[in-house]
Amino acid sequence: MGHSAFSTELMRSAADLVVLTLLSERPMYGYEILTTLTDRGNGQFKFKQGTLYPLLYRLEREGWVRARWERPPAGKKRKVYSLTGEGQSVQRDRAGEWVRFTAAVSSILKECCDEKG
């Protein structure tokens, strides 16, 4: 039986990192961030607008993200988010920390599964 979503606690622990990582590639507007998270997470990583925007505002207050209004050739103006220099540094640090953390958890799970198998 597959799971359709991750726990709230797990999502919360990864939220800053995944948003900062997407913005490290290029500036994006809110809806684009939401759809990219869903697409790249194979439909498993979903945020609601009510979760994403407070997170973006907090990242902006931290000085890791900056926002500017942009008017595309067609359509309404939208707020585009990009990383600051500090945000790039935080993203790199947190990505390295996440890789070490998940490797440690995977090692523990493997050891436990190998012992039972």
C-alpha positions in Angstrom: 0.0 0.0 0.0 1.6 3.3 -1.1 1.5 6.6 0.8 0.0 9.6 -0.8 1.8 12.2 1.3 4.6 12.6 3.8 3.9 13.4 7.5 3.5 17.0 8.5 6.7 16.8 10.6 8.8 15.4 7.8 7.5 18.0 5.4 8.2 20.8 7.8 11.8 19.7 8.4 12.5 19.8 4.6 10.4 22.8 3.6 13.0 25.5 3.8 15.6 23.3 2.1 13.5 22.3 -0.9 12.2 25.9 -1.5 15.7 27.4 -1.2 17.0 24.7 -3.5 14.4 25.4 -6.2 15.2 29.1 -5.9 19.0 28.4 -6.2 18.3 27.3 -9.8 16.4 30.4 -10.9 13.9 33.0 -9.6 10.3 31.7 -9.4 6.9 32.9 -8.6 4.7 31.2 -6.0 2.5 29.0 -8.2 5.6 28.0 -10.1 7.2 26.8 -6.9 4.1 24.8 -6.0 3.9 23.0 -9.3 7.6 22.4 -9.5 7.6 20.8 -6.0 4.7 18.6 -7.0 6.3 17.6 -10.3 9.8 16.9 -9.0 8.5 15.2 -6.0 6.6 12.7 -8.1 3.3 14.0 -6.7 4.4 13.2 -3.2 5.7 16.6 -2.2 2.7 18.9 -2.1 2.4 22.3 -0.4 -0.7 24.3 -0.1 -0.6 28.0 -0.8 -1.4 28.6 2.8 1.8 26.8 3.7 4.1 28.2 1.0 3.4 31.9 1.3 4.1 32.2 5.0 7.3 30.1 4.4 8.4 32.5 1.7 7.6 35.6 3.8 9.6 34.1 6.7 12.6 33.3 4.3 12.3 36.9 3.1 12.4 38.2 6.7 15.5 36.0 7.4 17.2 37.7 4.5 17.6 34.5 2.5 15.0 35.4 -0.2 14.1 38.6 -2.0 10.9 39.3 -3.8 10.1 41.7 -6.6 7.0 42.3 -8.7 7.2 41.3 -12.3 4.7 41.9 -15.1 4.9 39.1 -17.8 4.2 40.0 -21.4 0.7 38.5 -21.0 -1.2 38.1 -17.7 -1.2 39.7 -14.3 1.8 41.0 -12.4 3.2 38.4 -10.0 5.8 38.4 -7.2 9.0 36.6 -8.2 11.3 35.2 -5.5 15.0 34.8 -5.7 17.9 33.8 -3.4 20.1 36.4 -1.8 23.8 35.7 -1.3 23.1 34.7 2.3 20.3 32.4 1.0 22.7 30.7 -1.3 25.0 30.0 1.6 22.2 28.7 3.8 21.0 26.5 1.0 24.5 24.9 0.5 25.0 24.4 4.2 21.5 22.9 4.7 21.8 20.6 1.6 25.1 19.2 2.9 23.6 18.7 6.4 20.5 17.0 4.8 22.7 14.6 2.8 24.7 13.6 6.0 21.5 13.3 8.0 19.7 11.1 5.5 22.8 8.9 5.0 22.9 8.3 8.7 19.2 7.5 8.9 19.6 5.2 5.9 22.5 3.4 7.5 20.5 2.8 10.7 17.5 1.5 8.8 19.7 -0.7 6.6 21.4 -2.2 9.7 18.0 -2.9 11.4 16.6 -4.4 8.2 19.6 -6.5 7.5 19.6 -7.9 11.1 15.9 -8.9 10.8 16.2 -10.3 7.3 
